[in-house]
Amino acid sequence: MKGKLYILSLLFLLMLSATVTFAQRDSVAKATLALQDQSLGAEARIKKAVSIIDRAITNAACATDGYSWYVRGFIYKDWYKNLDSQNKKSKIRQDAVEYLKKALDLFKTDTAAASKEYADVARKTLKYLGSTYYNDAGAMLDVTNYPTAIDYYDRFKECMLLFEPGYKLKVREIEFKKALATVYEKAFRSDIKANAQFYGMTETLYKQVLALDTNDWGGNYNLSMLYYNYGVDLINNMSVTEDIVVIENIQEDSKALFKKALPYALKAYALNPKKREVLVCLEGIYFSLYEFDKSDEFKGKVALLDKEK
């Protein structure tokens, strides 16, 4: 008799647990249905789905359920995509990322057969969100918004590595660093004294590019131009009323910059000897170093290239 009572009690507890779980999943299911309700306009159905899932997630069981966070992340992704995608500072988008990350963490210990499928969709959704961060990072690369662009590029990387842990970022890294370097250089050259810190920041980025790919033409050429232009600026901004020692120091600093520019310009030339801008660059560098025969050689190459066009 006691055995029967124990079995009945156990069955009752299992049924109660199933009922609670069903009720939790029912709220999540209602949120999904609301999102798919074509009788409502896009804004109305998304906001209804958001309201339902936000209430459901406050339930203790849902808060530890990967599927619930997966649905929440997916709904927020739709909210961003349909109603907030023009907002480059969208909080909805980052919420979607965080909810999907939470889902992936919970799916790691979820043995349900469907969990792998949900995790795969979550990762693909993160890939989409990551691509929007990359696009917005590029759009915000200017002297005012570059800190946000850096933040968004980092979020892009996070999303892509969640999508595919071995995702190859090298090409994107080079592309973004060169674009950011041009922003820093623009800020520096707008006022080389007031914005002196941007010189080192630009130099660091181009060196990072070359560490990733020593044969990157733009990295070599732009670094050579950074040094060369700075050397020219120092000379052009020199006052003839300066003390002779100061003038000599400025001339030495400029010469050192021209020497730093030369190997990168030569590398760019070796990589693409038909690029007019690098021929002009080498003509100017050699002239500034008083190597006039070399300067004339590259001046002739520029003239020959122009004649061929």
Secondary structure, DSSP 4 states (H G I P E B T S, - for coil): -HHHHHHHHHHHHHHHHHHHHHHHHHHHHHHHHHHH-TTS-HHHHHHHHHHHHHHHTTSHHHHT-HHHHHHHHHHHHHHIIIIITT-TT-HHHHHHHHHHHHHHHHHTT---HHHHHHHHHHHHHHHHHHHHHHHHHHHT-STTTHHHHHHHHHHHHHHHHHH-TT---HHHHHHHHHHHHHHHHHHHHH-TTTTTHHHHHHHHHHHHHHHH-TT-HHHHHHHHHHHHHHHHHHHHT--TTS-HHHHHHHHHHHHHHHHHHHHHHHHHHHH-TT-HHHHHHHHHHHHHTT-HHHHHHHHHHHHHHHHH-
